[in-house]
């Protein structure tokens, strides 16, 4: 029995989940799983061929690597084993990802619902101690939202929280807060003298030289998972609520959902856990006979190829270039590929790219050009502007957008930093080269409506800096945190902002907040 929290981690980050899920859909869906080593090996080989699992990891021919990846996807509530047939099925959350819904939105729900006990935590070979009745990722948000704590380090999570946070009651919370504050003062001296024995790894071997390594691995993985939700992020080795997401976290924590019951009944638990954001319950009848046709096999191959492309680049529509690319990848004729894509993803799957777009906003110069090009594609294909990437032309902004219908053009500048501040050099460049020099790089005579910076986050002085530029240039500006940019994209998929509405948002004269997108 494990005396601490556990998340399984064949991969420490969640960004590859859509690809792995699509590999399951192609190679193991609607097949019996338990004890079927041939199926396990086929799935494992497919993971290796797709570059999702390193070749040569296989120690034997039992398909153990494939089972590890399947357990990971089950632990996230995306698949389940049907009781009466033993076959693998997708939950509603798994279906949502395969249908092109935003993996970030779907997996955020799954991470926040992740609980002990669960079908995963009580399973043979895992067996997390019964003393834990807690939703660990919700609890992490609660901890770092507590003004006495404000942040949490990997050490604190590994040595205090995942070993001692048993439930969500106020008494337990106060205990954990006290222990964290004590740890910040006195370090490892506050830990139990028998720590190594109490929290030994699953095989029971106590490593007195480093009794924390397995717990640190778990803590690191948990940090990666919570960062994927875009609600919190590490900075200086401290996990904090992400700038601009405070209200979202407050809303999440204001409602305490009931625990999912009956974890020992695998299908019952997984189908309740795996309800996606668009549904309240799983009413599907999955008991009927299932005959796999050659067209269905082709469809799964096309879906897998599309999912893999959509998480790497923004796809807002189905065009001939995409059809030909997927036809080449799958070996399926372009007419069939085009028909399947138009049927399944008529509006593309822009949400699938949002994790990559979010990460680009924090990478500094590493992916600067990709970040700029992605922004250009989003303004063009998602928002319907004429958008041009001109960042490589010299003293020009990254992206120029133009709206004939609303009669304006605008400047977008990407800054891939967590706390961007407009330096004096950047201020002068915006005023004299970008705004006053508009005619040198734009052929349009339409008026310049706004300038905007898109970044991971901004310094506290950003509003004053924007005002300074606007006062001298006469053009209003804004600062859009990437988390709110993603919110805007998601909202646009539901309500379709007009170019006049987008002008109002991006001309606000300060940092753009969540409330500005809703009203």
MARMIVEX-777718 format. One record per residue (C-alpha): y, z, x; residue number from 1. Coordinates in steps of 0.25 Angstrom, whole numbers, plus 5000, padded with zeros to 4 digits. Each point is the difference from the previous one (the first is absolute). Layout:
<py = Y&pz = Z&px = X&num = NUM>
...
end
This chain:
<py = 5000&pz = 5000&px = 5000&num = 1>
<py = 5014&pz = 4996&px = 5005&num = 2>
<py = 5010&pz = 5012&px = 5001&num = 3>
<py = 5012&pz = 4991&px = 5000&num = 4>
<py = 5006&pz = 4988&px = 4993&num = 5>
<py = 4994&pz = 4986&px = 5003&num = 6>
<py = 5004&pz = 4986&px = 4999&num = 7>
<py = 4990&pz = 4989&px = 5005&num = 8>
<py = 5007&pz = 4991&px = 5010&num = 9>
<py = 4992&pz = 4987&px = 5005&num = 10>
<py = 5014&pz = 4995&px = 5001&num = 11>
<py = 5012&pz = 5010&px = 5001&num = 12>
<py = 5010&pz = 4992&px = 4992&num = 13>
<py = 4999&pz = 4994&px = 4986&num = 14>
<py = 5006&pz = 4987&px = 5002&num = 15>
<py = 4986&pz = 4993&px = 5002&num = 16>
<py = 4995&pz = 5005&px = 4986&num = 17>
<py = 5003&pz = 4988&px = 4992&num = 18>
<py = 4993&pz = 4991&px = 5010&num = 19>
<py = 4988&pz = 5010&px = 5001&num = 20>
<py = 4999&pz = 5000&px = 4985&num = 21>
<py = 5000&pz = 4985&px = 4999&num = 22>
<py = 4989&pz = 5000&px = 5010&num = 23>
<py = 4992&pz = 5010&px = 4991&num = 24>
<py = 5003&pz = 4991&px = 4988&num = 25>
<py = 4995&pz = 4988&px = 5007&num = 26>
<py = 4988&pz = 5006&px = 5006&num = 27>
<py = 4995&pz = 5012&px = 4992&num = 28>
<py = 5006&pz = 5000&px = 4986&num = 29>
<py = 4990&pz = 5001&px = 4989&num = 30>
<py = 4989&pz = 5002&px = 5010&num = 31>
<py = 4991&pz = 5012&px = 5001&num = 32>
<py = 5005&pz = 5009&px = 5012&num = 33>
<py = 4992&pz = 5013&px = 5002&num = 34>
<py = 4989&pz = 4997&px = 5010&num = 35>
<py = 5002&pz = 4985&px = 5000&num = 36>
<py = 5002&pz = 4999&px = 5015&num = 37>
<py = 5000&pz = 4984&px = 5000&num = 38>
<py = 5013&pz = 5001&px = 4991&num = 39>
<py = 5006&pz = 5011&px = 5009&num = 40>
<py = 4997&pz = 4991&px = 5012&num = 41>
<py = 5006&pz = 4987&px = 4993&num = 42>
<py = 5013&pz = 5008&px = 4997&num = 43>
<py = 5001&pz = 5006&px = 5014&num = 44>
<py = 4998&pz = 4986&px = 5006&num = 45>
<py = 5011&pz = 4995&px = 4990&num = 46>
<py = 5009&pz = 5011&px = 5005&num = 47>
<py = 4998&pz = 4996&px = 5014&num = 48>
<py = 5002&pz = 4985&px = 4998&num = 49>
<py = 5013&pz = 5003&px = 4993&num = 50>
<py = 5005&pz = 5008&px = 5012&num = 51>
<py = 5000&pz = 5013&px = 4991&num = 52>
<py = 4990&pz = 5007&px = 5008&num = 53>
<py = 4997&pz = 4999&px = 5015&num = 54>
<py = 4988&pz = 4992&px = 5004&num = 55>
<py = 4990&pz = 5008&px = 5008&num = 56>
<py = 5003&pz = 5013&px = 4993&num = 57>
<py = 4986&pz = 4999&px = 4994&num = 58>
<py = 4990&pz = 5010&px = 5006&num = 59>
<py = 4989&pz = 4995&px = 4992&num = 60>
<py = 4996&pz = 4991&px = 4989&num = 61>
<py = 5001&pz = 5009&px = 4988&num = 62>
<py = 5014&pz = 4996&px = 4995&num = 63>
<py = 5006&pz = 5013&px = 5003&num = 64>
<py = 5013&pz = 4995&px = 5003&num = 65>
<py = 5001&pz = 4992&px = 4987&num = 66>
<py = 4997&pz = 5013&px = 4993&num = 67>
<py = 5011&pz = 5008&px = 5007&num = 68>
<py = 5010&pz = 4989&px = 4995&num = 69>
<py = 4994&pz = 5000&px = 4986&num = 70>
<py = 5002&pz = 5016&px = 5000&num = 71>
<py = 5014&pz = 4998&px = 5004&num = 72>
<py = 5003&pz = 4991&px = 4989&num = 73>
<py = 4993&pz = 5009&px = 4990&num = 74>
<py = 5007&pz = 5012&px = 5005&num = 75>
<py = 5013&pz = 4993&px = 4995&num = 76>
<py = 4995&pz = 4997&px = 4986&num = 77>
<py = 4999&pz = 4985&px = 5002&num = 78>
<py = 4985&pz = 4998&px = 4997&num = 79>
<py = 4989&pz = 5008&px = 4994&num = 80>
<py = 4985&pz = 4999&px = 4999&num = 81>
<py = 4995&pz = 4997&px = 4986&num = 82>
<py = 4990&pz = 5011&px = 4995&num = 83>
<py = 4991&pz = 4991&px = 4992&num = 84>
<py = 4999&pz = 4988&px = 5009&num = 85>
<py = 5004&pz = 5006&px = 5014&num = 86>
<py = 5009&pz = 4988&px = 5002&num = 87>
<py = 5014&pz = 5001&px = 5006&num = 88>
<py = 5012&pz = 4998&px = 4991&num = 89>
<py = 5015&pz = 5000&px = 5001&num = 90>
<py = 5008&pz = 5010&px = 4994&num = 91>
<py = 5013&pz = 4996&px = 4992&num = 92>
<py = 5008&pz = 5004&px = 5013&num = 93>
<py = 4990&pz = 4991&px = 5008&num = 94>
<py = 5002&pz = 4989&px = 4990&num = 95>
<py = 5015&pz = 5001&px = 5000&num = 96>
<py = 5001&pz = 4998&px = 5016&num = 97>
<py = 4990&pz = 4988&px = 4998&num = 98>
<py = 5009&pz = 4994&px = 4989&num = 99>
<py = 5012&pz = 5000&px = 5009&num = 100>
<py = 5007&pz = 5013&px = 4996&num = 101>
<py = 5008&pz = 5007&px = 5011&num = 102>
<py = 4990&pz = 5008&px = 5009&num = 103>
<py = 5010&pz = 5010&px = 5003&num = 104>
<py = 5003&pz = 5004&px = 4986&num = 105>
<py = 4985&pz = 5000&px = 4997&num = 106>
<py = 4996&pz = 5008&px = 5012&num = 107>
<py = 5012&pz = 5009&px = 4999&num = 108>
<py = 4994&pz = 5005&px = 4986&num = 109>
<py = 4986&pz = 5001&px = 5007&num = 110>
<py = 5005&pz = 5008&px = 5011&num = 111>
<py = 5008&pz = 5010&px = 4992&num = 112>
<py = 4988&pz = 5002&px = 4990&num = 113>
<py = 4990&pz = 5002&px = 5012&num = 114>
<py = 4994&pz = 5014&px = 4998&num = 115>
<py = 4990&pz = 5010&px = 5004&num = 116>
<py = 4990&pz = 5001&px = 4994&num = 117>
<py = 4997&pz = 4985&px = 4998&num = 118>
<py = 4988&pz = 4991&px = 4999&num = 119>
<py = 5003&pz = 4997&px = 5015&num = 120>
<py = 5002&pz = 5015&px = 5004&num = 121>
<py = 4987&pz = 5005&px = 4993&num = 122>
<py = 4991&pz = 4988&px = 5005&num = 123>
<py = 4989&pz = 5002&px = 5009&num = 124>
<py = 5004&pz = 4999&px = 5015&num = 125>
<py = 5015&pz = 5005&px = 4996&num = 126>
<py = 4999&pz = 5013&px = 4992&num = 127>
<py = 5014&pz = 5006&px = 5001&num = 128>
<py = 5000&pz = 5015&px = 4997&num = 129>
<py = 5001&pz = 5003&px = 4986&num = 130>
<py = 5012&pz = 5010&px = 5003&num = 131>
<py = 5009&pz = 4988&px = 5000&num = 132>
<py = 5006&pz = 4995&px = 4987&num = 133>
<py = 5012&pz = 4993&px = 5004&num = 134>
<py = 5006&pz = 4986&px = 5000&num = 135>
<py = 5004&pz = 4999&px = 5015&num = 136>
<py = 5010&pz = 4989&px = 5000&num = 137>
<py = 5008&pz = 5006&px = 4988&num = 138>
<py = 5000&pz = 5013&px = 5007&num = 139>
<py = 5005&pz = 4994&px = 5013&num = 140>
<py = 5012&pz = 4995&px = 4992&num = 141>
<py = 5002&pz = 5013&px = 4994&num = 142>
<py = 5000&pz = 5007&px = 5014&num = 143>
<py = 5010&pz = 4991&px = 5007&num = 144>
<py = 5009&pz = 5000&px = 4987&num = 145>
<py = 5000&pz = 5015&px = 5002&num = 146>
<py = 5014&pz = 5004&px = 5006&num = 147>
<py = 4994&pz = 5011&px = 5008&num = 148>
<py = 4990&pz = 4989&px = 5007&num = 149>
<py = 5007&pz = 4987&px = 4999&num = 150>
<py = 4990&pz = 4993&px = 5009&num = 151>
<py = 4986&pz = 5001&px = 5005&num = 152>
<py = 4994&pz = 4997&px = 5014&num = 153>
<py = 4986&pz = 4995&px = 5002&num = 154>
<py = 4997&pz = 5013&px = 5007&num = 155>
<py = 5004&pz = 5008&px = 4988&num = 156>
<py = 4992&pz = 4991&px = 4990&num = 157>
<py = 4988&pz = 5000&px = 5009&num = 158>
<py = 4999&pz = 5015&px = 5003&num = 159>
<py = 5007&pz = 5007&px = 4988&num = 160>
<py = 5000&pz = 4991&px = 4988&num = 161>
<py = 4987&pz = 4993&px = 5000&num = 162>
<py = 4992&pz = 5012&px = 5003&num = 163>
<py = 5008&pz = 5011&px = 4991&num = 164>
<py = 5006&pz = 4992&px = 4988&num = 165>
<py = 4989&pz = 5003&px = 4990&num = 166>
<py = 5008&pz = 4997&px = 4987&num = 167>
<py = 5013&pz = 4997&px = 4994&num = 168>
<py = 5003&pz = 5014&px = 4994&num = 169>
<py = 5014&pz = 5006&px = 5004&num = 170>
<py = 4993&pz = 5012&px = 5008&num = 171>
<py = 4992&pz = 4990&px = 5009&num = 172>
<py = 5013&pz = 4992&px = 5002&num = 173>
<py = 5008&pz = 5012&px = 5004&num = 174>
<py = 4989&pz = 5003&px = 5010&num = 175>
<py = 5000&pz = 4986&px = 5006&num = 176>
<py = 5015&pz = 5000&px = 5001&num = 177>
<py = 4999&pz = 5014&px = 5007&num = 178>
<py = 4990&pz = 4995&px = 5010&num = 179>
<py = 5007&pz = 4987&px = 5004&num = 180>
<py = 5013&pz = 5008&px = 5003&num = 181>
<py = 4992&pz = 5010&px = 5008&num = 182>
<py = 4993&pz = 4989&px = 5007&num = 183>
<py = 5014&pz = 4994&px = 5004&num = 184>
<py = 5003&pz = 5013&px = 5006&num = 185>
<py = 4987&pz = 5004&px = 5007&num = 186>
<py = 4992&pz = 4988&px = 5001&num = 187>
<py = 4984&pz = 5001&px = 5001&num = 188>
<py = 5001&pz = 5015&px = 5002&num = 189>
<py = 5001&pz = 5001&px = 4985&num = 190>
<py = 4986&pz = 4993&px = 4998&num = 191>
<py = 4987&pz = 5007&px = 4997&num = 192>
<py = 4993&pz = 5005&px = 5012&num = 193>
<py = 4987&pz = 4993&px = 4995&num = 194>
<py = 5008&pz = 4987&px = 4996&num = 195>
<py = 4990&pz = 4991&px = 5008&num = 196>
<py = 4988&pz = 5006&px = 4992&num = 197>
<py = 5007&pz = 5001&px = 4987&num = 198>
<py = 5004&pz = 4985&px = 5000&num = 199>
<py = 4990&pz = 4993&px = 5008&num = 200>
<py = 4998&pz = 4985&px = 4998&num = 201>
<py = 4989&pz = 4995&px = 4990&num = 202>
<py = 4989&pz = 5000&px = 5011&num = 203>
<py = 5003&pz = 5015&px = 5003&num = 204>
<py = 5002&pz = 4998&px = 5015&num = 205>
<py = 5011&pz = 5009&px = 5004&num = 206>
<py = 5009&pz = 4994&px = 5011&num = 207>
<py = 5007&pz = 5012&px = 5006&num = 208>
<py = 5008&pz = 4991&px = 5009&num = 209>
<py = 5007&pz = 4993&px = 4989&num = 210>
<py = 4996&pz = 5006&px = 4986&num = 211>
<py = 5011&pz = 4993&px = 4993&num = 212>
<py = 4997&pz = 4985&px = 5004&num = 213>
<py = 4992&pz = 4997&px = 4987&num = 214>
<py = 5011&pz = 5007&px = 4991&num = 215>
<py = 5011&pz = 4992&px = 5008&num = 216>
<py = 4993&pz = 4987&px = 4997&num = 217>
<py = 5000&pz = 5004&px = 4985&num = 218>
<py = 5014&pz = 5004&px = 5000&num = 219>
<py = 5004&pz = 4987&px = 5007&num = 220>
<py = 4993&pz = 4992&px = 4989&num = 221>
<py = 5006&pz = 5008&px = 4989&num = 222>
<py = 5014&pz = 4997&px = 5006&num = 223>
<py = 4997&pz = 4985&px = 5000&num = 224>
<py = 4995&pz = 5000&px = 4986&num = 225>
<py = 5013&pz = 5008&px = 4995&num = 226>
<py = 5009&pz = 4990&px = 5008&num = 227>
<py = 4993&pz = 4988&px = 4993&num = 228>
<py = 5005&pz = 5006&px = 4987&num = 229>
<py = 5015&pz = 4998&px = 5005&num = 230>
<py = 5003&pz = 5014&px = 4995&num = 231>
<py = 5000&pz = 5007&px = 5014&num = 232>
<py = 5001&pz = 4995&px = 5014&num = 233>
<py = 4998&pz = 5006&px = 5014&num = 234>
<py = 5012&pz = 5001&px = 5009&num = 235>
<py = 5000&pz = 5008&px = 5013&num = 236>
<py = 4986&pz = 5004&px = 4997&num = 237>
<py = 5004&pz = 5007&px = 4987&num = 238>
<py = 4996&pz = 4995&px = 4986&num = 239>
<py = 5012&pz = 5000&px = 4990&num = 240>
<py = 5004&pz = 4994&px = 4987&num = 241>
<py = 5005&pz = 4986&px = 5002&num = 242>
<py = 5014&pz = 4998&px = 4998&num = 243>
<py = 5003&pz = 4995&px = 4986&num = 244>
<py = 4987&pz = 5005&px = 4994&num = 245>
<py = 5004&pz = 5014&px = 4998&num = 246>
<py = 5001&pz = 4998&px = 4985&num = 247>
<py = 4987&pz = 4993&px = 4999&num = 248>
<py = 4993&pz = 5012&px = 5007&num = 249>
<py = 5007&pz = 5009&px = 4991&num = 250>
<py = 4996&pz = 4992&px = 4987&num = 251>
<py = 4985&pz = 5000&px = 5006&num = 252>
<py = 5000&pz = 5015&px = 5002&num = 253>
<py = 5007&pz = 5003&px = 4987&num = 254>
<py = 4987&pz = 4996&px = 4992&num = 255>
<py = 4987&pz = 5008&px = 5003&num = 256>
<py = 4988&pz = 4991&px = 4995&num = 257>
<py = 4987&pz = 5006&px = 4997&num = 258>
<py = 4988&pz = 4999&px = 5010&num = 259>
<py = 4990&pz = 4989&px = 4998&num = 260>
<py = 4987&pz = 5008&px = 4996&num = 261>
<py = 4985&pz = 4997&px = 5002&num = 262>
<py = 5001&pz = 4996&px = 5014&num = 263>
<py = 4985&pz = 5001&px = 5001&num = 264>
<py = 4999&pz = 4989&px = 4990&num = 265>
<py = 5003&pz = 4988&px = 5009&num = 266>
<py = 5003&pz = 4989&px = 4990&num = 267>
<py = 5008&pz = 5009&px = 4990&num = 268>
<py = 5008&pz = 5006&px = 5011&num = 269>
<py = 5003&pz = 4986&px = 5007&num = 270>
<py = 5004&pz = 4993&px = 4988&num = 271>
<py = 5010&pz = 5011&px = 4996&num = 272>
<py = 5005&pz = 5001&px = 5014&num = 273>
<py = 5001&pz = 4985&px = 5001&num = 274>
<py = 5010&pz = 4997&px = 4989&num = 275>
<py = 5011&pz = 4992&px = 5005&num = 276>
<py = 5015&pz = 5002&px = 4996&num = 277>
<py = 4999&pz = 4990&px = 4988&num = 278>
<py = 4989&pz = 5007&px = 4993&num = 279>
<py = 4998&pz = 5014&px = 4994&num = 280>
<py = 4985&pz = 4999&px = 4999&num = 281>
<py = 4988&pz = 4991&px = 5004&num = 282>
<py = 4994&pz = 4994&px = 4987&num = 283>
<py = 4993&pz = 4989&px = 5007&num = 284>
<py = 4985&pz = 4997&px = 4995&num = 285>
<py = 4993&pz = 4997&px = 5013&num = 286>
<py = 4986&pz = 5001&px = 4995&num = 287>
<py = 4998&pz = 4985&px = 4997&num = 288>
<py = 4991&pz = 4990&px = 5008&num = 289>
<py = 5008&pz = 4994&px = 5011&num = 290>
<py = 4996&pz = 4986&px = 5005&num = 291>
<py = 5007&pz = 4995&px = 5012&num = 292>
<py = 5003&pz = 4985&px = 5000&num = 293>
<py = 5005&pz = 4991&px = 5012&num = 294>
<py = 5014&pz = 5000&px = 4994&num = 295>
<py = 5001&pz = 5015&px = 5000&num = 296>
<py = 4995&pz = 5000&px = 5015&num = 297>
<py = 5011&pz = 4990&px = 5003&num = 298>
<py = 5010&pz = 5008&px = 4992&num = 299>
<py = 4997&pz = 5013&px = 5008&num = 300>
<py = 5002&pz = 4992&px = 5013&num = 301>
<py = 5013&pz = 4995&px = 4996&num = 302>
<py = 5005&pz = 5013&px = 4995&num = 303>
<py = 4996&pz = 5006&px = 5013&num = 304>
<py = 5008&pz = 4990&px = 5008&num = 305>
<py = 5012&pz = 5001&px = 4991&num = 306>
<py = 5000&pz = 5016&px = 5001&num = 307>
<py = 4999&pz = 4999&px = 5016&num = 308>
<py = 5012&pz = 4990&px = 5000&num = 309>
<py = 5008&pz = 5008&px = 4990&num = 310>
<py = 5000&pz = 5013&px = 5008&num = 311>
<py = 5006&pz = 4992&px = 5012&num = 312>
<py = 5011&pz = 4992&px = 4994&num = 313>
<py = 5008&pz = 5000&px = 4987&num = 314>
<py = 4994&pz = 4991&px = 4990&num = 315>
<py = 5008&pz = 4998&px = 4987&num = 316>
<py = 4994&pz = 4987&px = 4995&num = 317>
<py = 4988&pz = 4991&px = 5002&num = 318>
<py = 5004&pz = 4987&px = 5008&num = 319>
<py = 4993&pz = 4989&px = 5006&num = 320>
<py = 5000&pz = 5006&px = 5014&num = 321>
<py = 4994&pz = 5013&px = 4996&num = 322>
<py = 4989&pz = 4992&px = 4992&num = 323>
<py = 4997&pz = 4991&px = 5012&num = 324>
<py = 4999&pz = 5013&px = 5009&num = 325>
<py = 4990&pz = 5007&px = 4991&num = 326>
<py = 4992&pz = 4987&px = 4998&num = 327>
<py = 4999&pz = 4999&px = 5015&num = 328>
<py = 4996&pz = 5015&px = 5002&num = 329>
<py = 4990&pz = 4999&px = 4989&num = 330>
<py = 4994&pz = 4986&px = 5001&num = 331>
<py = 5003&pz = 4999&px = 4985&num = 332>
<py = 5007&pz = 4987&px = 4995&num = 333>
<py = 5015&pz = 5002&px = 4997&num = 334>
<py = 4999&pz = 4996&px = 4985&num = 335>
<py = 4991&pz = 5012&px = 4998&num = 336>
<py = 5008&pz = 5009&px = 5009&num = 337>
<py = 5013&pz = 4996&px = 4993&num = 338>
<py = 4994&pz = 5002&px = 4986&num = 339>
<py = 4994&pz = 5014&px = 5004&num = 340>
<py = 5013&pz = 5005&px = 5006&num = 341>
<py = 5009&pz = 4995&px = 4988&num = 342>
<py = 4990&pz = 5007&px = 4991&num = 343>
<py = 5000&pz = 5013&px = 5007&num = 344>
<py = 5013&pz = 5001&px = 5008&num = 345>
<py = 5010&pz = 4991&px = 4992&num = 346>
<py = 5012&pz = 5008&px = 5006&num = 347>
<py = 4994&pz = 5003&px = 5013&num = 348>
<py = 4998&pz = 5014&px = 5005&num = 349>
<py = 5013&pz = 5004&px = 5007&num = 350>
<py = 4996&pz = 5015&px = 4998&num = 351>
<py = 4989&pz = 4998&px = 5010&num = 352>
<py = 5009&pz = 4998&px = 5011&num = 353>
<py = 5009&pz = 5012&px = 4998&num = 354>
<py = 4992&pz = 5009&px = 5010&num = 355>
<py = 5003&pz = 4990&px = 5011&num = 356>
<py = 5014&pz = 4998&px = 4996&num = 357>
<py = 5002&pz = 5015&px = 5000&num = 358>
<py = 4994&pz = 5002&px = 5014&num = 359>
<py = 5009&pz = 4989&px = 5005&num = 360>
<py = 5012&pz = 5008&px = 4997&num = 361>
<py = 4997&pz = 5010&px = 5010&num = 362>
<py = 4994&pz = 4992&px = 5012&num = 363>
<py = 5013&pz = 4998&px = 5007&num = 364>
<py = 5001&pz = 4986&px = 5007&num = 365>
<py = 4985&pz = 4999&px = 5000&num = 366>
<py = 4999&pz = 4991&px = 4987&num = 367>
<py = 5015&pz = 4998&px = 4998&num = 368>
<py = 4999&pz = 4985&px = 4997&num = 369>
<py = 4988&pz = 5002&px = 4991&num = 370>
<py = 5008&pz = 5011&px = 4992&num = 371>
<py = 5012&pz = 4990&px = 4999&num = 372>
<py = 4991&pz = 4988&px = 4995&num = 373>
<py = 4993&pz = 5009&px = 4990&num = 374>
<py = 5013&pz = 5004&px = 4994&num = 375>
<py = 5004&pz = 4986&px = 4999&num = 376>
<py = 4987&pz = 4996&px = 4993&num = 377>
<py = 5002&pz = 5012&px = 4991&num = 378>
<py = 5014&pz = 4996&px = 4996&num = 379>
<py = 4996&pz = 4986&px = 4998&num = 380>
<py = 4986&pz = 5000&px = 4993&num = 381>
<py = 5002&pz = 5014&px = 4993&num = 382>
<py = 5014&pz = 5001&px = 4996&num = 383>
<py = 5003&pz = 4985&px = 4999&num = 384>
<py = 5011&pz = 4998&px = 5010&num = 385>
<py = 5002&pz = 4988&px = 5010&num = 386>
<py = 4997&pz = 5008&px = 5012&num = 387>
<py = 5001&pz = 4996&px = 5015&num = 388>
<py = 4995&pz = 5008&px = 5012&num = 389>
<py = 5011&pz = 4997&px = 5010&num = 390>
<py = 4999&pz = 5012&px = 5009&num = 391>
<py = 4995&pz = 4992&px = 5012&num = 392>
<py = 5013&pz = 4992&px = 5000&num = 393>
<py = 5009&pz = 5009&px = 5009&num = 394>
<py = 5011&pz = 5008&px = 4994&num = 395>
<py = 4995&pz = 4999&px = 4986&num = 396>
<py = 4994&pz = 5010&px = 4990&num = 397>
<py = 4985&pz = 5000&px = 4997&num = 398>
<py = 5000&pz = 4994&px = 4986&num = 399>
<py = 5010&pz = 4992&px = 4992&num = 400>
<py = 4997&pz = 5000&px = 4985&num = 401>
<py = 5007&pz = 4991&px = 4990&num = 402>
<py = 5000&pz = 5000&px = 4985&num = 403>
<py = 5005&pz = 4987&px = 4993&num = 404>
<py = 4998&pz = 5006&px = 4986&num = 405>
<py = 5008&pz = 5013&px = 5003&num = 406>
<py = 5010&pz = 4993&px = 5009&num = 407>
<py = 4999&pz = 5008&px = 5013&num = 408>
<py = 4994&pz = 5001&px = 5014&num = 409>
<py = 4996&pz = 5013&px = 5008&num = 410>
<py = 4996&pz = 5005&px = 5013&num = 411>
<py = 4988&pz = 5008&px = 5003&num = 412>
<py = 4997&pz = 5007&px = 5013&num = 413>
<py = 4987&pz = 5007&px = 5004&num = 414>
<py = 5000&pz = 5012&px = 5009&num = 415>
<py = 4986&pz = 5005&px = 5003&num = 416>
<py = 5003&pz = 5015&px = 5002&num = 417>
<py = 4998&pz = 5013&px = 4993&num = 418>
<py = 5014&pz = 5004&px = 5001&num = 419>
<py = 5009&pz = 4988&px = 5002&num = 420>
<py = 5015&pz = 5003&px = 5003&num = 421>
<py = 5010&pz = 4989&px = 5001&num = 422>
<py = 5005&pz = 5000&px = 5015&num = 423>
<py = 5014&pz = 4995&px = 5003&num = 424>
<py = 4994&pz = 4987&px = 5006&num = 425>
<py = 4992&pz = 4998&px = 4987&num = 426>
<py = 5012&pz = 5003&px = 4991&num = 427>
<py = 5009&pz = 4990&px = 5008&num = 428>
<py = 4989&pz = 4989&px = 4999&num = 429>
<py = 4998&pz = 5002&px = 4985&num = 430>
<py = 5015&pz = 4999&px = 4998&num = 431>
<py = 5004&pz = 4989&px = 5010&num = 432>
<py = 4988&pz = 4992&px = 5002&num = 433>
<py = 4992&pz = 5001&px = 4987&num = 434>
<py = 5011&pz = 5002&px = 4989&num = 435>
<py = 5012&pz = 4993&px = 5006&num = 436>
<py = 4991&pz = 4990&px = 5007&num = 437>
<py = 4992&pz = 4996&px = 4987&num = 438>
<py = 5005&pz = 4985&px = 5000&num = 439>
<py = 4994&pz = 4998&px = 5014&num = 440>
<py = 4986&pz = 5002&px = 4995&num = 441>
<py = 5000&pz = 4998&px = 4985&num = 442>
<py = 5003&pz = 4986&px = 4994&num = 443>
<py = 5003&pz = 5007&px = 4986&num = 444>
<py = 5014&pz = 5002&px = 4995&num = 445>
<py = 4996&pz = 5011&px = 4990&num = 446>
<py = 5006&pz = 5013&px = 5002&num = 447>
<py = 4993&pz = 5011&px = 5009&num = 448>
<py = 4996&pz = 5011&px = 4990&num = 449>
<py = 4994&pz = 5011&px = 5009&num = 450>
<py = 4994&pz = 5003&px = 5013&num = 451>
<py = 4988&pz = 5010&px = 5001&num = 452>
<py = 4991&pz = 5006&px = 5010&num = 453>
<py = 4985&pz = 5003&px = 4997&num = 454>
<py = 4994&pz = 5010&px = 5009&num = 455>
<py = 4989&pz = 5011&px = 5001&num = 456>
<py = 5011&pz = 5010&px = 4998&num = 457>
<py = 5015&pz = 5003&px = 5003&num = 458>
<py = 5008&pz = 5011&px = 5007&num = 459>
<py = 5008&pz = 5009&px = 4991&num = 460>
<py = 5013&pz = 4993&px = 5004&num = 461>
<py = 4996&pz = 4987&px = 4995&num = 462>
<py = 5009&pz = 5000&px = 4987&num = 463>
<py = 5012&pz = 5002&px = 5008&num = 464>
<py = 4996&pz = 4989&px = 5010&num = 465>
<py = 4998&pz = 4990&px = 4988&num = 466>
<py = 5014&pz = 5004&px = 4994&num = 467>
<py = 5006&pz = 4997&px = 5014&num = 468>
<py = 4995&pz = 4986&px = 5000&num = 469>
<py = 5003&pz = 4998&px = 4985&num = 470>
<py = 5014&pz = 5005&px = 5002&num = 471>
<py = 5003&pz = 4990&px = 5012&num = 472>
<py = 4993&pz = 4988&px = 4995&num = 473>
<py = 5002&pz = 5001&px = 4985&num = 474>
<py = 4985&pz = 4998&px = 4997&num = 475>
<py = 4992&pz = 5011&px = 4994&num = 476>
<py = 4987&pz = 5005&px = 5007&num = 477>
<py = 4988&pz = 5008&px = 4998&num = 478>
<py = 4988&pz = 5007&px = 5008&num = 479>
<py = 4986&pz = 4998&px = 4994&num = 480>
<py = 4989&pz = 5009&px = 5004&num = 481>
<py = 4987&pz = 4992&px = 5001&num = 482>
<py = 4993&pz = 5010&px = 4990&num = 483>
<py = 5011&pz = 4997&px = 4990&num = 484>
<py = 4999&pz = 4985&px = 5003&num = 485>
<py = 4985&pz = 5000&px = 4997&num = 486>
<py = 5004&pz = 5008&px = 4987&num = 487>
<py = 5009&pz = 4989&px = 4996&num = 488>
<py = 4989&pz = 4989&px = 5003&num = 489>
<py = 4990&pz = 5008&px = 4991&num = 490>
<py = 5011&pz = 5002&px = 4989&num = 491>
<py = 5003&pz = 4985&px = 5001&num = 492>
<py = 4986&pz = 4996&px = 4997&num = 493>
<py = 5001&pz = 5007&px = 4987&num = 494>
<py = 5015&pz = 4998&px = 4995&num = 495>
<py = 5005&pz = 4988&px = 5008&num = 496>
<py = 5014&pz = 5004&px = 5006&num = 497>
<py = 5010&pz = 4989&px = 4998&num = 498>
<py = 5009&pz = 4995&px = 5012&num = 499>
<py = 5012&pz = 5007&px = 4994&num = 500>
<py = 4992&pz = 5013&px = 4999&num = 501>
<py = 4995&pz = 4999&px = 5014&num = 502>
<py = 5014&pz = 4998&px = 5004&num = 503>
<py = 5004&pz = 5013&px = 4994&num = 504>
<py = 4990&pz = 5007&px = 5007&num = 505>
<py = 5002&pz = 4994&px = 5014&num = 506>
<py = 5016&pz = 5002&px = 4998&num = 507>
<py = 4999&pz = 5015&px = 4997&num = 508>
<py = 5008&pz = 5003&px = 5013&num = 509>
<py = 4991&pz = 5011&px = 5005&num = 510>
<py = 4985&pz = 5003&px = 5002&num = 511>
<py = 4992&pz = 4995&px = 4989&num = 512>
<py = 4992&pz = 5011&px = 4992&num = 513>
<py = 4989&pz = 5000&px = 4990&num = 514>
<py = 5009&pz = 5002&px = 4989&num = 515>
<py = 5008&pz = 4988&px = 5003&num = 516>
<py = 4988&pz = 4991&px = 4997&num = 517>
<py = 4996&pz = 5007&px = 4987&num = 518>
<py = 5014&pz = 4999&px = 4993&num = 519>
end
